[in-house]
Amino acid sequence: MRKAARWDGFPSCWATTSACLLEKVKLPPVARRVTVWADNDESKTGLKAAARLAERLVKEGRRVRIKIPQRPAGKKSWDWADVLLGTPQSS
């Protein structure tokens, strides 16, 4: 069974508030396996930022996967907070 990277004894999570910050996030060396939880927006801004981050992290020797929520029809954007809350975001 694989274990998540731990920081102070707990699985680690770093949240960013924008695609720009997502690309630039700096992770500690202990984070060897990373899951990037990207936004799903029509402009693909979140996915592009996640891909750029993943590319950099792979070059640093980390294993990376990107998760994208399924966007409901008619919505311009959808993120993991929407999935967690189960409530649609206004278009």
N, C-alpha and C positions, 0 to 999 in steps of 0.2 A: 504494500500500500504506500502510495506517495504522500509525503507530508508537505504542507504549504510552507513557504518561507515564514520564519517567525521573527518577530521583533518584540523584545520584552516578553517572550513566552506566548504570544498570541499570533494567529495568522494575520498577515499584514494586508492593509488596504490603503491606497493613496487616492484621494479624490481630487479631480481638477474641475474647474468651473467653466472652462472654455476649450475649444479645439486648439487654440493657440497654446494654452498652458499644458494641454495634454501632450503635445509634441515635445515640450521642453522639460517635462518632469524628470527629475534625477532620482534614481532609486539606489538604495544602498546595495553593496555587493552581496548581501545575504539573499536578496530577491533573485533567485536563479530561474524560476519558472513564473512567468507573468501571464495573466489573462487581462486583456484590455477590453473593457465593456464600453463599446463605442455607441454613439447616437446614430439613429437612422433617420436622416433628413433628406429631402429631395435634392438639395444642393450637393450632397455627399461630403460636406465639410467634415463631419465627425469621422466618417470612414477614412477619408484621406489623411486626417491627422493621426488616426489610429495606425494606419499603414506606415506612415513616416516614423512614428514612435517604434513600432514593431521592427522596422528595418534597422533602426539604430540599436535597439536592444539586442537583436540577433548578432549584430557586429560586435557587441560587447560580450558575446558568448552565452546569452540567456536563451531559454526556450520560451517562445511567445505564441499565444493564440489570440485571435480577436473574436469577440462575441458581439452580435448585432441583433437587437430586438426586431421582431416582425412588425412592420408599420401597418396599422389598419388602413383600409382603402379610404381615400378622401382626406387623410391627414398629411400635412406637409412635413411634420417631424414627429419622432417618437423616440423616447429614451428609456433607460432602465428604471428611472423613477416612475414613469408612466406604467410600466409593467408591474412594478412593485405595488403601486397604489391601485392599479386596475381601473383608473379613470382616464378618459380621453383628454388630451391637451387641446386647447383651441387651435384651430388652423391658422 
